[in-house]
């Protein structure tokens, strides 16, 4: 599955970069995220509960940040295992461009692969679920990066 897009966030490029590297901010923004803990300067572990069609699974995995170019871009790669439900792995190239003094355009290109029972659901359901989750993530992330409080 490949997906790309961009979002305009009402915050400076420095604030967006800081939020992209803040485990608590990311935990609040990631749909279904139960925990996200930093294990090294550029690595984290995560526990996420997701529902894809009729399958609900708890994924445990790791995330690594690579090719860091603060405050302009990085690549995030990760892999998660959901037991009998299957696995997900992939990465995203994320870039930031200033849009005036107090706004930032965040662009992303995602490549992901799923296997197991989830993969058997079909690409349409997986793609539509991924787009929905991305929309939820960016709506919350934009609010958090702009310094507003989000109820969790």
C-alpha positions in Angstrom: 0.0 0.0 0.0 1.3 3.4 -0.9 -0.2 6.7 0.3 0.9 10.3 0.2 -0.4 13.7 1.0 0.2 16.9 2.8 -1.3 18.9 5.7 -1.1 22.6 6.6 -0.4 22.9 10.3 -0.9 26.3 12.1 2.5 26.2 13.9 6.0 27.2 13.2 8.3 24.6 11.5 10.3 24.4 14.8 7.1 23.6 16.8 6.0 21.0 14.2 9.5 19.4 14.3 9.4 19.3 18.1 6.0 17.6 18.0 7.1 15.0 15.5 9.9 14.0 17.9 7.8 14.1 21.1 6.6 10.6 22.1 3.7 12.0 24.2 2.4 14.1 21.3 2.7 11.2 18.9 1.0 8.9 21.4 -2.0 11.2 21.7 -2.2 11.7 17.9 -1.9 8.0 16.8 -5.4 6.4 16.7 -5.6 3.5 19.1 -2.1 4.1 20.6 -1.9 2.7 24.2 1.7 3.5 24.7 4.7 5.0 22.9 8.0 4.9 24.7 11.4 6.3 23.7 14.1 3.6 23.8 16.9 5.6 22.3 17.4 9.1 20.7 15.9 7.8 17.4 13.9 4.7 18.5 10.6 4.0 20.2 8.3 1.0 21.1 4.6 1.2 20.7 1.4 -0.7 21.5 -1.6 0.1 19.3 -5.1 -1.4 19.2 -6.6 -1.2 15.7 -9.9 -2.4 14.1 -9.7 -3.2 10.4 -13.1 -4.4 9.2 -14.2 -7.3 11.5 -10.6 -7.8 12.9 -9.5 -6.0 16.1 -5.9 -6.6 17.0 -3.3 -5.3 19.4 0.0 -4.5 17.7 3.3 -4.3 19.5 6.2 -3.0 17.6 9.2 -0.7 17.1 9.7 2.5 15.3 13.0 4.1 14.2 13.7 7.6 12.9 16.3 7.7 10.2 17.8 10.3 7.8 17.2 13.1 10.3 17.5 16.6 8.8 16.2 18.9 11.6 13.8 20.7 11.2 13.2 19.8 7.6 12.7 16.0 7.2 13.1 12.4 8.5 12.2 8.9 7.6 10.2 6.8 10.0 10.3 3.0 9.7 8.5 0.5 11.8 7.2 -2.9 12.3 4.4 -4.3 14.4 3.1 -7.8 15.2 -0.6 -8.4 16.0 -0.5 -12.1 16.9 -3.0 -14.1 14.9 -4.3 -11.0 13.1 -1.0 -10.6 11.3 1.7 -7.9 11.0 2.3 -4.5 9.5 5.5 -2.9 8.5 6.6 0.1 6.5 7.9 3.6 6.5 7.1 7.2 5.8 9.2 10.0 4.4 8.1 13.2 6.2 9.1 16.7 5.1 8.3 20.1 6.5 8.2 23.4 4.6 7.5 26.8 6.1 4.3 28.5 5.0 4.8 31.9 6.4 6.1 32.6 10.0 3.4 30.6 11.8 2.4 27.7 9.6 4.0 24.6 8.2 3.2 22.3 5.3 3.9 18.7 6.4 4.2 16.3 3.4 4.4 12.5 3.7 4.9 9.5 1.5 4.0 6.1 3.1 4.8 2.6 2.0 3.3 -0.2 4.1 2.8 -3.9 3.9 0.4 -6.1 5.9 0.2 -9.8 6.2 -1.8 -12.5 8.0 -5.6 -12.3 8.5 -5.6 -8.5 8.0 -4.1 -9.0 4.5 -7.0 -11.4 3.6 -9.5 -8.5 4.1 -8.5 -7.1 0.7 -6.7 -4.0 -0.4 -9.8 -1.7 -0.6 -10.7 -2.2 3.0 -7.1 -1.8 4.1 -6.5 1.3 2.0 -9.7 3.0 3.2 -8.9 2.2 6.8 -5.4 3.5 6.4 -6.7 6.8 4.9 -9.2 7.2 7.7 -6.5 6.6 10.3 -4.2 9.0 8.6 -6.9 11.7 8.6 -7.5 11.1 12.3 -3.8 11.3 13.1 -3.2 14.6 11.2 -6.3 16.3 12.7 -5.1 15.5 16.2 -1.4 16.1 15.4 -2.1 19.5 13.9 -4.0 20.6 17.0 -1.3 19.3 19.3 1.6 20.8 17.3 -0.3 24.2 17.4 -0.1 24.0 21.2 -3.8 23.3 21.8 -5.0 20.8 24.3 -6.6 17.6 23.1 -8.7 15.4 25.4 -7.5 11.8 25.5 
